Amino acid sequence: MDATHIIMALPAVKPSEDWCDPVKNHSMFLQTMVDDETRFIDIVTGWPGSTTFSRLLKCSGFFKLCEAGKRLDGPGPVKASSENGEIREFIVGNICYPLLPTLMTPYEGESLSDPMASL
């Protein structure tokens, strides 16, 4: 999952800071999600450029379906190993998104401890 800004030559509405992205261009967001075969499974657009990634995600239909248990509800948990417990379906997202039980984001730390690196 990722999102990008679509630059607008002229604002579609009265000029407003809401439509300005972090670099002060008038823009709107385009958020997309693809499956493991790179097929689009969700597209969200039309939100002002000042919208946060977290808000964009939470306003998406896919997120609402996940919250209702209608998506990412595969045939059941997959066992990683008896030591590590269960792993359920999840989305992989850009580092700008919040880390959630259904959304994995890149690790931001400097380095992993030896025990973590050996997993």
Biopython code that builds the backbone (N, CA, C, O; Angstrom):
import numpy as np
from Bio.PDB.StructureBuilder import StructureBuilder

atoms = [
    (1, "MET", "N", (0.848, -1.155, 0.000)),
    (1, "MET", "CA", (0.000, 0.000, 0.000)),
    (1, "MET", "C", (0.897, 1.222, 0.000)),
    (1, "MET", "O", (1.900, 1.287, 0.711)),
    (2, "ASP", "N", (0.506, 2.189, -0.820)),
    (2, "ASP", "CA", (1.225, 3.451, -0.836)),
    (2, "ASP", "C", (0.301, 4.523, -1.387)),
    (2, "ASP", "O", (-0.776, 4.226, -1.903)),
    (3, "ALA", "N", (0.727, 5.760, -1.273)),
    (3, "ALA", "CA", (-0.053, 6.887, -1.774)),
    (3, "ALA", "C", (0.891, 7.908, -2.374)),
    (3, "ALA", "O", (2.079, 7.953, -2.054)),
    (4, "THR", "N", (0.333, 8.728, -3.252)),
    (4, "THR", "CA", (1.103, 9.799, -3.869)),
    (4, "THR", "C", (0.200, 11.006, -4.044)),
    (4, "THR", "O", (-1.025, 10.899, -3.990)),
    (5, "HIS", "N", (0.818, 12.143, -4.252)),
    (5, "HIS", "CA", (0.061, 13.368, -4.503)),
    (5, "HIS", "C", (-0.094, 13.563, -6.004)),
    (5, "HIS", "O", (0.855, 13.376, -6.765)),
    (6, "ILE", "N", (-1.288, 13.937, -6.422)),
    (6, "ILE", "CA", (-1.550, 14.323, -7.807)),
    (6, "ILE", "C", (-1.603, 15.846, -7.805)),
    (6, "ILE", "O", (-2.499, 16.443, -7.207)),
    (7, "ILE", "N", (-0.644, 16.466, -8.473)),
    (7, "ILE", "CA", (-0.567, 17.926, -8.511)),
    (7, "ILE", "C", (-1.700, 18.463, -9.377)),
    (7, "ILE", "O", (-1.972, 17.945, -10.460)),
    (8, "MET", "N", (-2.358, 19.514, -8.880)),
    (8, "MET", "CA", (-3.442, 20.155, -9.627)),
    (8, "MET", "C", (-2.936, 21.507, -10.125)),
    (8, "MET", "O", (-2.412, 22.303, -9.345)),
    (9, "ALA", "N", (-3.093, 21.764, -11.426)),
    (9, "ALA", "CA", (-2.647, 23.032, -11.997)),
    (9, "ALA", "C", (-3.427, 24.196, -11.388)),
    (9, "ALA", "O", (-2.857, 25.241, -11.072)),
    (10, "LEU", "N", (-4.710, 24.006, -11.231)),
    (10, "LEU", "CA", (-5.565, 25.004, -10.588)),
    (10, "LEU", "C", (-6.426, 24.276, -9.561)),
    (10, "LEU", "O", (-6.942, 23.197, -9.850)),
    (11, "PRO", "N", (-6.588, 24.832, -8.395)),
    (11, "PRO", "CA", (-7.433, 24.157, -7.416)),
    (11, "PRO", "C", (-8.865, 24.040, -7.925)),
    (11, "PRO", "O", (-9.387, 24.963, -8.549)),
    (12, "ALA", "N", (-9.490, 22.908, -7.658)),
    (12, "ALA", "CA", (-10.865, 22.669, -8.090)),
    (12, "ALA", "C", (-11.851, 23.437, -7.222)),
    (12, "ALA", "O", (-13.019, 23.588, -7.578)),
    (13, "VAL", "N", (-11.380, 23.912, -6.099)),
    (13, "VAL", "CA", (-12.215, 24.685, -5.183)),
    (13, "VAL", "C", (-11.494, 25.991, -4.881)),
    (13, "VAL", "O", (-10.367, 26.204, -5.329)),
    (14, "LYS", "N", (-12.131, 26.843, -4.137)),
    (14, "LYS", "CA", (-11.478, 28.085, -3.726)),
    (14, "LYS", "C", (-10.142, 27.739, -3.066)),
    (14, "LYS", "O", (-10.094, 26.857, -2.209)),
    (15, "PRO", "N", (-9.047, 28.425, -3.454)),
    (15, "PRO", "CA", (-7.740, 28.100, -2.872)),
    (15, "PRO", "C", (-7.810, 27.997, -1.347)),
    (15, "PRO", "O", (-8.369, 28.857, -0.667)),
    (16, "SER", "N", (-7.234, 26.937, -0.850)),
    (16, "SER", "CA", (-7.286, 26.666, 0.578)),
    (16, "SER", "C", (-6.035, 25.909, 0.987)),
    (16, "SER", "O", (-5.484, 25.142, 0.199)),
    (17, "GLU", "N", (-5.592, 26.121, 2.203)),
    (17, "GLU", "CA", (-4.449, 25.384, 2.735)),
    (17, "GLU", "C", (-4.741, 23.886, 2.789)),
    (17, "GLU", "O", (-3.815, 23.076, 2.753)),
    (18, "ASP", "N", (-6.018, 23.508, 2.877)),
    (18, "ASP", "CA", (-6.381, 22.085, 2.921)),
    (18, "ASP", "C", (-5.853, 21.336, 1.706)),
    (18, "ASP", "O", (-5.463, 20.173, 1.810)),
    (19, "TRP", "N", (-5.841, 21.996, 0.562)),
    (19, "TRP", "CA", (-5.425, 21.332, -0.677)),
    (19, "TRP", "C", (-3.919, 21.405, -0.906)),
    (19, "TRP", "O", (-3.422, 20.879, -1.901)),
    (20, "CYS", "N", (-3.184, 22.052, 0.004)),
    (20, "CYS", "CA", (-1.728, 22.162, -0.135)),
    (20, "CYS", "C", (-1.039, 20.979, 0.529)),
    (20, "CYS", "O", (-1.302, 20.659, 1.688)),
    (21, "ASP", "N", (-0.156, 20.339, -0.223)),
    (21, "ASP", "CA", (0.622, 19.222, 0.320)),
    (21, "ASP", "C", (1.807, 19.794, 1.110)),
    (21, "ASP", "O", (1.940, 21.014, 1.204)),
    (22, "PRO", "N", (2.662, 18.949, 1.675)),
    (22, "PRO", "CA", (3.772, 19.453, 2.495)),
    (22, "PRO", "C", (4.730, 20.415, 1.788)),
    (22, "PRO", "O", (5.387, 21.217, 2.452)),
    (23, "VAL", "N", (4.822, 20.352, 0.448)),
    (23, "VAL", "CA", (5.705, 21.283, -0.265)),
    (23, "VAL", "C", (4.927, 22.437, -0.892)),
    (23, "VAL", "O", (5.425, 23.126, -1.783)),
    (24, "LYS", "N", (3.690, 22.637, -0.410)),
    (24, "LYS", "CA", (2.826, 23.773, -0.777)),
    (24, "LYS", "C", (2.296, 23.748, -2.209)),
    (24, "LYS", "O", (1.923, 24.794, -2.742)),
    (25, "ASN", "N", (2.255, 22.574, -2.841)),
    (25, "ASN", "CA", (1.574, 22.428, -4.126)),
    (25, "ASN", "C", (0.107, 22.125, -3.855)),
    (25, "ASN", "O", (-0.217, 21.445, -2.881)),
    (26, "HIS", "N", (-0.777, 22.622, -4.707)),
    (26, "HIS", "CA", (-2.172, 22.199, -4.615)),
    (26, "HIS", "C", (-2.234, 20.776, -5.166)),
    (26, "HIS", "O", (-1.830, 20.524, -6.302)),
    (27, "SER", "N", (-2.735, 19.864, -4.364)),
    (27, "SER", "CA", (-2.757, 18.466, -4.791)),
    (27, "SER", "C", (-3.873, 17.703, -4.098)),
    (27, "SER", "O", (-4.470, 18.156, -3.121)),
    (28, "MET", "N", (-4.127, 16.517, -4.653)),
    (28, "MET", "CA", (-5.008, 15.566, -3.985)),
    (28, "MET", "C", (-4.272, 14.239, -3.912)),
    (28, "MET", "O", (-3.364, 13.970, -4.698)),
    (29, "PHE", "N", (-4.679, 13.414, -2.955)),
    (29, "PHE", "CA", (-4.047, 12.116, -2.753)),
    (29, "PHE", "C", (-4.615, 11.056, -3.676)),
    (29, "PHE", "O", (-5.787, 11.094, -4.051)),
    (30, "LEU", "N", (-3.762, 10.115, -4.032)),
    (30, "LEU", "CA", (-4.157, 8.873, -4.689)),
    (30, "LEU", "C", (-3.512, 7.756, -3.877)),
    (30, "LEU", "O", (-2.287, 7.662, -3.811)),
    (31, "GLN", "N", (-4.326, 6.917, -3.263)),
    (31, "GLN", "CA", (-3.828, 5.772, -2.489)),
    (31, "GLN", "C", (-4.245, 4.500, -3.209)),
    (31, "GLN", "O", (-5.402, 4.355, -3.605)),
    (32, "THR", "N", (-3.304, 3.583, -3.377)),
    (32, "THR", "CA", (-3.624, 2.315, -4.038)),
    (32, "THR", "C", (-3.095, 1.144, -3.221)),
    (32, "THR", "O", (-2.167, 1.276, -2.423)),
    (33, "MET", "N", (-3.709, 0.013, -3.446)),
    (33, "MET", "CA", (-3.280, -1.226, -2.822)),
    (33, "MET", "C", (-3.365, -2.313, -3.879)),
    (33, "MET", "O", (-4.352, -2.407, -4.608)),
    (34, "VAL", "N", (-2.323, -3.135, -3.958)),
    (34, "VAL", "CA", (-2.311, -4.249, -4.906)),
    (34, "VAL", "C", (-2.134, -5.554, -4.140)),
    (34, "VAL", "O", (-1.633, -5.571, -3.016)),
    (35, "ASP", "N", (-2.557, -6.646, -4.774)),
    (35, "ASP", "CA", (-2.382, -7.956, -4.149)),
    (35, "ASP", "C", (-1.037, -8.549, -4.555)),
    (35, "ASP", "O", (-0.215, -7.871, -5.172)),
    (36, "ASP", "N", (-0.817, -9.805, -4.210)),
    (36, "ASP", "CA", (0.472, -10.445, -4.485)),
    (36, "ASP", "C", (0.733, -10.674, -5.968)),
    (36, "ASP", "O", (1.842, -11.046, -6.352)),
    (37, "GLU", "N", (-0.282, -10.455, -6.806)),
    (37, "GLU", "CA", (-0.112, -10.568, -8.259)),
    (37, "GLU", "C", (-0.189, -9.197, -8.929)),
    (37, "GLU", "O", (-0.427, -9.105, -10.133)),
    (38, "THR", "N", (0.011, -8.137, -8.152)),
    (38, "THR", "CA", (-0.025, -6.731, -8.572)),
    (38, "THR", "C", (-1.340, -6.313, -9.226)),
    (38, "THR", "O", (-1.354, -5.459, -10.112)),
    (39, "ARG", "N", (-2.437, -6.913, -8.791)),
    (39, "ARG", "CA", (-3.771, -6.483, -9.226)),
    (39, "ARG", "C", (-4.285, -5.469, -8.212)),
    (39, "ARG", "O", (-4.161, -5.670, -7.004)),
    (40, "PHE", "N", (-4.864, -4.378, -8.712)),
    (40, "PHE", "CA", (-5.421, -3.380, -7.805)),
    (40, "PHE", "C", (-6.579, -3.985, -7.027)),
    (40, "PHE", "O", (-7.480, -4.594, -7.605)),
    (41, "ILE", "N", (-6.546, -3.810, -5.700)),
    (41, "ILE", "CA", (-7.657, -4.285, -4.880)),
    (41, "ILE", "C", (-8.341, -3.137, -4.146)),
    (41, "ILE", "O", (-9.416, -3.322, -3.575)),
    (42, "ASP", "N", (-7.728, -1.953, -4.154)),
    (42, "ASP", "CA", (-8.371, -0.784, -3.559)),
    (42, "ASP", "C", (-7.709, 0.470, -4.108)),
    (42, "ASP", "O", (-6.488, 0.537, -4.253)),
    (43, "ILE", "N", (-8.540, 1.463, -4.410)),
    (43, "ILE", "CA", (-8.062, 2.765, -4.884)),
    (43, "ILE", "C", (-8.878, 3.831, -4.170)),
    (43, "ILE", "O", (-10.106, 3.752, -4.119)),
    (44, "VAL", "N", (-8.196, 4.822, -3.620)),
    (44, "VAL", "CA", (-8.852, 5.945, -2.955)),
    (44, "VAL", "C", (-8.244, 7.214, -3.529)),
    (44, "VAL", "O", (-7.021, 7.334, -3.610)),
    (45, "THR", "N", (-9.081, 8.159, -3.929)),
    (45, "THR", "CA", (-8.569, 9.433, -4.422)),
    (45, "THR", "C", (-9.556, 10.542, -4.096)),
    (45, "THR", "O", (-10.688, 10.289, -3.685)),
    (46, "GLY", "N", (-9.103, 11.780, -4.288)),
    (46, "GLY", "CA", (-9.972, 12.925, -4.082)),
    (46, "GLY", "C", (-9.780, 13.628, -2.750)),
    (46, "GLY", "O", (-10.367, 14.687, -2.528)),
    (47, "TRP", "N", (-8.975, 13.067, -1.862)),
    (47, "TRP", "CA", (-8.747, 13.705, -0.568)),
    (47, "TRP", "C", (-7.708, 14.818, -0.719)),
    (47, "TRP", "O", (-6.750, 14.669, -1.478)),
    (48, "PRO", "N", (-7.889, 15.932, -0.001)),
    (48, "PRO", "CA", (-6.961, 17.057, -0.105)),
    (48, "PRO", "C", (-5.520, 16.677, 0.221)),
    (48, "PRO", "O", (-5.268, 15.759, 1.002)),
    (49, "GLY", "N", (-4.582, 17.394, -0.387)),
    (49, "GLY", "CA", (-3.161, 17.127, -0.205)),
    (49, "GLY", "C", (-2.667, 17.241, 1.224)),
    (49, "GLY", "O", (-1.616, 16.687, 1.549)),
    (50, "SER", "N", (-3.390, 17.940, 2.090)),
    (50, "SER", "CA", (-2.965, 18.081, 3.488)),
    (50, "SER", "C", (-3.395, 16.899, 4.356)),
    (50, "SER", "O", (-3.023, 16.828, 5.527)),
    (51, "THR", "N", (-4.169, 15.979, 3.802)),
    (51, "THR", "CA", (-4.638, 14.815, 4.557)),
    (51, "THR", "C", (-3.447, 13.958, 4.973)),
    (51, "THR", "O", (-2.514, 13.778, 4.191)),
    (52, "THR", "N", (-3.468, 13.434, 6.181)),
    (52, "THR", "CA", (-2.385, 12.555, 6.631)),
    (52, "THR", "C", (-2.590, 11.151, 6.062)),
    (52, "THR", "O", (-3.707, 10.774, 5.705)),
    (53, "PHE", "N", (-1.511, 10.387, 5.981)),
    (53, "PHE", "CA", (-1.597, 9.007, 5.499)),
    (53, "PHE", "C", (-2.523, 8.193, 6.395)),
    (53, "PHE", "O", (-3.297, 7.366, 5.912)),
    (54, "SER", "N", (-2.442, 8.428, 7.692)),
    (54, "SER", "CA", (-3.275, 7.694, 8.641)),
    (54, "SER", "C", (-4.757, 7.968, 8.391)),
    (54, "SER", "O", (-5.567, 7.041, 8.373)),
    (55, "ARG", "N", (-5.108, 9.226, 8.201)),
    (55, "ARG", "CA", (-6.517, 9.583, 7.941)),
    (55, "ARG", "C", (-6.964, 9.018, 6.596)),
    (55, "ARG", "O", (-8.077, 8.504, 6.482)),
    (56, "LEU", "N", (-6.120, 9.109, 5.591)),
    (56, "LEU", "CA", (-6.443, 8.577, 4.272)),
    (56, "LEU", "C", (-6.762, 7.088, 4.372)),
    (56, "LEU", "O", (-7.750, 6.617, 3.809)),
    (57, "LEU", "N", (-5.921, 6.357, 5.091)),
    (57, "LEU", "CA", (-6.151, 4.928, 5.288)),
    (57, "LEU", "C", (-7.480, 4.682, 5.983)),
    (57, "LEU", "O", (-8.279, 3.864, 5.528)),
    (58, "LYS", "N", (-7.720, 5.388, 7.085)),
    (58, "LYS", "CA", (-8.916, 5.140, 7.889)),
    (58, "LYS", "C", (-10.202, 5.551, 7.185)),
    (58, "LYS", "O", (-11.282, 5.114, 7.581)),
    (59, "CYS", "N", (-10.111, 6.380, 6.155)),
    (59, "CYS", "CA", (-11.292, 6.768, 5.378)),
    (59, "CYS", "C", (-11.534, 5.838, 4.192)),
    (59, "CYS", "O", (-12.543, 5.964, 3.500)),
    (60, "SER", "N", (-10.616, 4.907, 3.957)),
    (60, "SER", "CA", (-10.764, 4.017, 2.800)),
    (60, "SER", "C", (-11.786, 2.920, 3.072)),
    (60, "SER", "O", (-11.949, 2.466, 4.205)),
    (61, "GLY", "N", (-12.463, 2.511, 2.023)),
    (61, "GLY", "CA", (-13.432, 1.424, 2.126)),
    (61, "GLY", "C", (-12.779, 0.132, 2.572)),
    (61, "GLY", "O", (-13.367, -0.626, 3.343)),
    (62, "PHE", "N", (-11.561, -0.129, 2.095)),
    (62, "PHE", "CA", (-10.866, -1.364, 2.455)),
    (62, "PHE", "C", (-10.613, -1.421, 3.957)),
    (62, "PHE", "O", (-10.829, -2.460, 4.579)),
    (63, "PHE", "N", (-10.159, -0.316, 4.546)),
    (63, "PHE", "CA", (-9.899, -0.276, 5.985)),
    (63, "PHE", "C", (-11.180, -0.529, 6.762)),
    (63, "PHE", "O", (-11.183, -1.279, 7.739)),
    (64, "LYS", "N", (-12.271, 0.098, 6.327)),
    (64, "LYS", "CA", (-13.553, -0.095, 7.021)),
    (64, "LYS", "C", (-14.004, -1.547, 6.938)),
    (64, "LYS", "O", (-14.551, -2.082, 7.903)),
    (65, "LEU", "N", (-13.778, -2.194, 5.788)),
    (65, "LEU", "CA", (-14.119, -3.615, 5.659)),
    (65, "LEU", "C", (-13.227, -4.474, 6.560)),
    (65, "LEU", "O", (-13.694, -5.459, 7.132)),
    (66, "CYS", "N", (-11.956, -4.108, 6.689)),
    (66, "CYS", "CA", (-11.049, -4.834, 7.601)),
    (66, "CYS", "C", (-11.529, -4.700, 9.042)),
    (66, "CYS", "O", (-11.559, -5.680, 9.786)),
    (67, "GLU", "N", (-11.901, -3.491, 9.429)),
    (67, "GLU", "CA", (-12.378, -3.257, 10.787)),
    (67, "GLU", "C", (-13.653, -4.044, 11.083)),
    (67, "GLU", "O", (-13.891, -4.446, 12.221)),
    (68, "ALA", "N", (-14.472, -4.260, 10.050)),
    (68, "ALA", "CA", (-15.720, -5.016, 10.211)),
    (68, "ALA", "C", (-15.497, -6.522, 10.095)),
    (68, "ALA", "O", (-16.442, -7.302, 10.214)),
    (69, "GLY", "N", (-14.243, -6.935, 9.863)),
    (69, "GLY", "CA", (-13.939, -8.359, 9.748)),
    (69, "GLY", "C", (-14.314, -8.968, 8.410)),
    (69, "GLY", "O", (-14.452, -10.186, 8.295)),
    (70, "LYS", "N", (-14.483, -8.117, 7.385)),
    (70, "LYS", "CA", (-14.882, -8.612, 6.063)),
    (70, "LYS", "C", (-13.722, -8.686, 5.076)),
    (70, "LYS", "O", (-13.896, -9.169, 3.957)),
    (71, "ARG", "N", (-12.559, -8.221, 5.469)),
    (71, "ARG", "CA", (-11.335, -8.343, 4.677)),
    (71, "ARG", "C", (-10.219, -8.778, 5.615)),
    (71, "ARG", "O", (-10.301, -8.608, 6.832)),
    (72, "LEU", "N", (-9.182, -9.340, 5.023)),
    (72, "LEU", "CA", (-8.067, -9.882, 5.792)),
    (72, "LEU", "C", (-8.580, -10.882, 6.827)),
    (72, "LEU", "O", (-8.115, -10.933, 7.966)),
    (73, "ASP", "N", (-9.537, -11.659, 6.392)),
    (73, "ASP", "CA", (-10.144, -12.661, 7.272)),
    (73, "ASP", "C", (-9.987, -14.048, 6.658)),
    (73, "ASP", "O", (-10.909, -14.863, 6.705)),
    (74, "GLY", "N", (-8.814, -14.310, 6.083)),
    (74, "GLY", "CA", (-8.539, -15.567, 5.384)),
    (74, "GLY", "C", (-9.007, -16.809, 6.107)),
    (74, "GLY", "O", (-9.729, -16.723, 7.100)),
    (75, "PRO", "N", (-8.601, -17.961, 5.614)),
    (75, "PRO", "CA", (-9.105, -19.221, 6.136)),
    (75, "PRO", "C", (-8.687, -19.516, 7.569)),
    (75, "PRO", "O", (-9.041, -20.568, 8.101)),
    (76, "GLY", "N", (-7.974, -18.655, 8.183)),
    (76, "GLY", "CA", (-7.562, -18.866, 9.567)),
    (76, "GLY", "C", (-6.103, -18.528, 9.738)),
    (76, "GLY", "O", (-5.397, -18.274, 8.762)),
    (77, "PRO", "N", (-5.649, -18.523, 10.975)),
    (77, "PRO", "CA", (-4.253, -18.183, 11.223)),
    (77, "PRO", "C", (-3.300, -19.203, 10.627)),
    (77, "PRO", "O", (-3.615, -20.388, 10.519)),
    (78, "VAL", "N", (-2.149, -18.724, 10.251)),
    (78, "VAL", "CA", (-1.086, -19.586, 9.746)),
    (78, "VAL", "C", (-0.044, -19.681, 10.851)),
    (78, "VAL", "O", (0.375, -18.659, 11.394)),
    (79, "LYS", "N", (0.368, -20.865, 11.183)),
    (79, "LYS", "CA", (1.386, -21.035, 12.227)),
    (79, "LYS", "C", (2.764, -20.755, 11.647)),
    (79, "LYS", "O", (3.168, -21.393, 10.676)),
    (80, "ALA", "N", (3.487, -19.812, 12.230)),
    (80, "ALA", "CA", (4.866, -19.560, 11.822)),
    (80, "ALA", "C", (5.751, -20.640, 12.428)),
    (80, "ALA", "O", (6.602, -21.210, 11.745)),
    (81, "SER", "N", (5.552, -20.911, 13.682)),
    (81, "SER", "CA", (6.211, -22.002, 14.396)),
    (81, "SER", "C", (5.544, -22.091, 15.755)),
    (81, "SER", "O", (4.829, -21.173, 16.158)),
    (82, "SER", "N", (5.765, -23.161, 16.450)),
    (82, "SER", "CA", (5.138, -23.296, 17.762)),
    (82, "SER", "C", (5.658, -22.236, 18.738)),
    (82, "SER", "O", (4.974, -21.895, 19.703)),
    (83, "GLU", "N", (6.860, -21.717, 18.492)),
    (83, "GLU", "CA", (7.442, -20.698, 19.368)),
    (83, "GLU", "C", (6.902, -19.300, 19.080)),
    (83, "GLU", "O", (6.713, -18.503, 19.999)),
    (84, "ASN", "N", (6.653, -19.003, 17.807)),
    (84, "ASN", "CA", (6.287, -17.642, 17.414)),
    (84, "ASN", "C", (4.794, -17.375, 17.385)),
    (84, "ASN", "O", (4.394, -16.223, 17.217)),
    (85, "GLY", "N", (3.962, -18.378, 17.539)),
    (85, "GLY", "CA", (2.530, -18.152, 17.554)),
    (85, "GLY", "C", (1.929, -18.090, 16.168)),
    (85, "GLY", "O", (2.434, -18.701, 15.227)),
    (86, "GLU", "N", (0.829, -17.333, 16.052)),
    (86, "GLU", "CA", (0.065, -17.292, 14.809)),
    (86, "GLU", "C", (0.321, -15.998, 14.045)),
    (86, "GLU", "O", (0.555, -14.941, 14.631)),
    (87, "ILE", "N", (0.269, -16.112, 12.732)),
    (87, "ILE", "CA", (0.371, -14.942, 11.866)),
    (87, "ILE", "C", (-0.880, -14.917, 11.007)),
    (87, "ILE", "O", (-1.182, -15.888, 10.313)),
    (88, "ARG", "N", (-1.609, -13.806, 11.051)),
    (88, "ARG", "CA", (-2.804, -13.654, 10.223)),
    (88, "ARG", "C", (-2.454, -12.818, 8.990)),
    (88, "ARG", "O", (-1.344, -12.301, 8.869)),
    (89, "GLU", "N", (-3.426, -12.697, 8.074)),
    (89, "GLU", "CA", (-3.217, -11.876, 6.876)),
    (89, "GLU", "C", (-2.939, -10.428, 7.287)),
    (89, "GLU", "O", (-3.442, -9.956, 8.306)),
    (90, "PHE", "N", (-2.134, -9.734, 6.485)),
    (90, "PHE", "CA", (-1.848, -8.333, 6.756)),
    (90, "PHE", "C", (-1.466, -7.628, 5.462)),
    (90, "PHE", "O", (-1.207, -8.270, 4.444)),
    (91, "ILE", "N", (-1.436, -6.306, 5.515)),
    (91, "ILE", "CA", (-1.047, -5.447, 4.403)),
    (91, "ILE", "C", (0.369, -4.949, 4.687)),
    (91, "ILE", "O", (0.737, -4.746, 5.844)),
    (92, "VAL", "N", (1.157, -4.754, 3.642)),
    (92, "VAL", "CA", (2.471, -4.131, 3.777)),
    (92, "VAL", "C", (2.332, -2.712, 3.245)),
    (92, "VAL", "O", (1.917, -2.509, 2.104)),
    (93, "GLY", "N", (2.678, -1.738, 4.066)),
    (93, "GLY", "CA", (2.508, -0.348, 3.673)),
    (93, "GLY", "C", (3.783, 0.463, 3.794)),
    (93, "GLY", "O", (4.762, 0.031, 4.403)),
    (94, "ASN", "N", (3.753, 1.621, 3.215)),
    (94, "ASN", "CA", (4.833, 2.599, 3.269)),
    (94, "ASN", "C", (5.086, 2.997, 4.722)),
    (94, "ASN", "O", (4.205, 2.859, 5.571)),
    (95, "ILE", "N", (6.272, 3.484, 5.000)),
    (95, "ILE", "CA", (6.646, 3.889, 6.357)),
    (95, "ILE", "C", (5.786, 5.041, 6.882)),
    (95, "ILE", "O", (5.730, 5.254, 8.093)),
    (96, "CYS", "N", (5.120, 5.780, 6.008)),
    (96, "CYS", "CA", (4.268, 6.901, 6.432)),
    (96, "CYS", "C", (2.975, 6.440, 7.101)),
    (96, "CYS", "O", (2.322, 7.227, 7.787)),
    (97, "TYR", "N", (2.600, 5.182, 6.912)),
    (97, "TYR", "CA", (1.366, 4.657, 7.500)),
    (97, "TYR", "C", (1.603, 4.208, 8.935)),
    (97, "TYR", "O", (2.733, 3.905, 9.319)),
    (98, "PRO", "N", (0.529, 4.167, 9.731)),
    (98, "PRO", "CA", (0.682, 3.694, 11.113)),
    (98, "PRO", "C", (0.851, 2.179, 11.159)),
    (98, "PRO", "O", (0.300, 1.463, 10.323)),
    (99, "LEU", "N", (1.603, 1.701, 12.123)),
    (99, "LEU", "CA", (1.741, 0.268, 12.349)),
    (99, "LEU", "C", (0.476, -0.215, 13.051)),
    (99, "LEU", "O", (0.122, 0.282, 14.120)),
    (100, "LEU", "N", (-0.204, -1.188, 12.443)),
    (100, "LEU", "CA", (-1.458, -1.729, 12.978)),
    (100, "LEU", "C", (-1.408, -3.248, 12.936)),
    (100, "LEU", "O", (-0.549, -3.807, 12.254)),
    (101, "PRO", "N", (-2.300, -3.932, 13.641)),
    (101, "PRO", "CA", (-2.312, -5.398, 13.569)),
    (101, "PRO", "C", (-2.492, -5.930, 12.143)),
    (101, "PRO", "O", (-2.018, -7.019, 11.820)),
    (102, "THR", "N", (-3.182, -5.155, 11.286)),
    (102, "THR", "CA", (-3.404, -5.589, 9.905)),
    (102, "THR", "C", (-2.511, -4.862, 8.906)),
    (102, "THR", "O", (-2.643, -5.072, 7.700)),
    (103, "LEU", "N", (-1.600, -4.006, 9.386)),
    (103, "LEU", "CA", (-0.747, -3.211, 8.499)),
    (103, "LEU", "C", (0.685, -3.199, 9.019)),
    (103, "LEU", "O", (0.967, -2.632, 10.075)),
    (104, "MET", "N", (1.584, -3.828, 8.271)),
    (104, "MET", "CA", (3.000, -3.850, 8.628)),
    (104, "MET", "C", (3.719, -2.728, 7.885)),
    (104, "MET", "O", (3.477, -2.503, 6.699)),
    (105, "THR", "N", (4.592, -2.034, 8.583)),
    (105, "THR", "CA", (5.376, -0.958, 7.982)),
    (105, "THR", "C", (6.859, -1.231, 8.243)),
    (105, "THR", "O", (7.190, -2.000, 9.145)),
    (106, "PRO", "N", (7.756, -0.614, 7.468)),
    (106, "PRO", "CA", (9.192, -0.877, 7.640)),
    (106, "PRO", "C", (9.697, -0.510, 9.034)),
    (106, "PRO", "O", (9.185, 0.403, 9.681)),
    (107, "TYR", "N", (10.699, -1.235, 9.470)),
    (107, "TYR", "CA", (11.363, -0.967, 10.749)),
    (107, "TYR", "C", (12.161, 0.323, 10.631)),
    (107, "TYR", "O", (12.924, 0.489, 9.678)),
    (108, "GLU", "N", (12.000, 1.239, 11.580)),
    (108, "GLU", "CA", (12.661, 2.543, 11.521)),
    (108, "GLU", "C", (13.942, 2.637, 12.334)),
    (108, "GLU", "O", (14.652, 3.639, 12.238)),
    (109, "GLY", "N", (14.255, 1.635, 13.122)),
    (109, "GLY", "CA", (15.414, 1.700, 14.003)),
    (109, "GLY", "C", (16.732, 1.636, 13.262)),
    (109, "GLY", "O", (16.783, 1.346, 12.067)),
    (110, "GLU", "N", (17.793, 1.911, 13.991)),
    (110, "GLU", "CA", (19.139, 1.888, 13.425)),
    (110, "GLU", "C", (19.598, 0.473, 13.112)),
    (110, "GLU", "O", (20.114, 0.205, 12.027)),
    (111, "SER", "N", (19.410, -0.429, 14.067)),
    (111, "SER", "CA", (19.841, -1.804, 13.856)),
    (111, "SER", "C", (19.035, -2.728, 14.755)),
    (111, "SER", "O", (18.411, -2.289, 15.721)),
    (112, "LEU", "N", (19.057, -3.992, 14.427)),
    (112, "LEU", "CA", (18.366, -4.994, 15.225)),
    (112, "LEU", "C", (19.329, -5.603, 16.236)),
    (112, "LEU", "O", (20.532, -5.698, 15.989)),
    (113, "SER", "N", (18.789, -6.009, 17.366)),
    (113, "SER", "CA", (19.615, -6.727, 18.336)),
    (113, "SER", "C", (19.979, -8.080, 17.734)),
    (113, "SER", "O", (19.315, -8.538, 16.804)),
    (114, "ASP", "N", (21.020, -8.722, 18.247)),
    (114, "ASP", "CA", (21.433, -10.032, 17.730)),
    (114, "ASP", "C", (20.299, -11.056, 17.766)),
    (114, "ASP", "O", (20.099, -11.763, 16.779)),
    (115, "PRO", "N", (19.538, -11.163, 18.882)),
    (115, "PRO", "CA", (18.430, -12.136, 18.886)),
    (115, "PRO", "C", (17.367, -11.827, 17.825)),
    (115, "PRO", "O", (16.835, -12.745, 17.201)),
    (116, "MET", "N", (17.053, -10.541, 17.618)),
    (116, "MET", "CA", (16.049, -10.169, 16.614)),
    (116, "MET", "C", (16.570, -10.422, 15.200)),
    (116, "MET", "O", (15.816, -10.870, 14.336)),
    (117, "ALA", "N", (17.830, -10.146, 14.960)),
    (117, "ALA", "CA", (18.415, -10.339, 13.631)),
    (117, "ALA", "C", (18.475, -11.811, 13.251)),
    (117, "ALA", "O", (18.468, -12.141, 12.065)),
    (118, "SER", "N", (18.534, -12.697, 14.234)),
    (118, "SER", "CA", (18.642, -14.129, 13.930)),
    (118, "SER", "C", (17.299, -14.789, 13.661)),
    (118, "SER", "O", (17.264, -15.961, 13.286)),
    (119, "LEU", "N", (16.186, -14.071, 13.840)),
    (119, "LEU", "CA", (14.859, -14.661, 13.580)),
    (119, "LEU", "C", (14.614, -14.891, 12.120)),
    (119, "LEU", "O", (13.549, -15.378, 11.742)),
]
sb = StructureBuilder()
sb.init_structure("model")
sb.init_model(0)
sb.init_chain("A")
sb.init_seg("    ")
for serial, (resi, resn, name, xyz) in enumerate(atoms, 1):
    if name == "N":
        sb.init_residue(resn, " ", resi, " ")
    sb.init_atom(name, np.array(xyz, "f"), 0.0, 1.0, " ", f" {name:<3s}", serial, name[0])
structure = sb.get_structure()
